[in-house]
Structure formats: structure tokens, C-alpha cells
Amino acid sequence: MEQFEATCAGCQALGTPEQRAQLQKVIAESKSTPGCLMHILQEAQGIYGYLPMQVQRVIAEELGIPLSEVYGVVTFYSQFSLTPKGKHRINVCLGTACYVKGSDKILEEVEKELGIKCGECTEDGLFSIDSCRCVGACGLAPVMMVGEEVYGKLTPDKVKGILDSYKEASK
């Protein structure tokens, strides 16, 4: 516990004092359980929204494992992110059915409307864009998800209206 405090003292990369306390609690409660790394990483991502290197470093130190092991798990599983995500997480499906129906054009339009590229987050933290390989809605291709909401049979001209509705709701 003291080692955690010393590691975290004044570390802005670890976010707010509340976030640091939550991470500390998760590690303390889980570290004696065999195979706890995945659980701790999932909880840490829930706390921070992504897994910055400093958080990974603290987890490695607290578990007494190499940072490379933590980083290897984080980069292996697609559920983990090394970059911040927006309040509204956009996923454009680039699976075969969606791609042949023009999802690449949907992705281009989303990037144009938000002024960011796939894998990035808007400066205001409102949106982030990612691509995925299949959301299981092939009959609605091309498909985009905003959070858990699925938008199907998209055309590039529908993108602005969808994004504007989220912008308005966030005001």
C-alpha cells in the first residue's frame, strides 16, 4: 500500500485522487488472486477509460511482474485501449459485408465531420472513432455504432445528422 502511494504521489498521469484511490482498492483486493491481471486491467480501464502507460506501470509494480507482461496483455486484447476514448465511442464496421457496401466511405465521412482520424478522440472528449471487423448486423450493412446504438443501411449523407444529434444531446 505504501509503495503504491509513493509510486502515485503527484502523478498526474494517474488522474484524480478518486481514480487513484479506486485503482489502489482494486489492486489491493485482487492482487492475491491467481490470474488477477485481466480483472485489474478491466477495472482500471473502467476507472480511466483507457490504460495509460503510468497506470500499467503501477499495476506491474504492485503485482511484482514485468511491465512488458502487462503491456503484452493490453496490446493483445482488442478490448483494451492505450488512448483516451470519447464520451460517445463510434465504431464503424469494416467487416466484409459492410465494406463491400461502402463502410470505408462512412468512416471517411465520420473522420471529416469530427476532424479526427480513426483511433483518435476529439479535443473536447466528446467523440472517439474506431473501426471493427463485425458487429453482427450484416443485414443492415453498412453499419456504425455510437455506444451501444446501431445505425444501419448508412450512407455518407446520414452521418452528419447522427453526429449532430449526439452533439445536441451533450449540450
Secondary structure as GFF3:
##gff-version 3
##sequence-region A 1 171
A	DSSP	alpha_helix	2	8	.	.	.	ID=ss1
A	DSSP	three_ten_helix	12	14	.	.	.	ID=ss2
A	DSSP	alpha_helix	17	30	.	.	.	ID=ss3
A	DSSP	alpha_helix	37	48	.	.	.	ID=ss4
A	DSSP	alpha_helix	53	63	.	.	.	ID=ss5
A	DSSP	alpha_helix	67	76	.	.	.	ID=ss6
A	DSSP	beta_strand	88	93	.	.	.	ID=ss7
A	DSSP	alpha_helix	96	100	.	.	.	ID=ss8
A	DSSP	alpha_helix	103	114	.	.	.	ID=ss9
A	DSSP	beta_strand	127	132	.	.	.	ID=ss10
A	DSSP	three_ten_helix	138	140	.	.	.	ID=ss11
A	DSSP	beta_strand	144	146	.	.	.	ID=ss12
A	DSSP	beta_strand	149	151	.	.	.	ID=ss13
A	DSSP	alpha_helix	156	169	.	.	.	ID=ss14
###
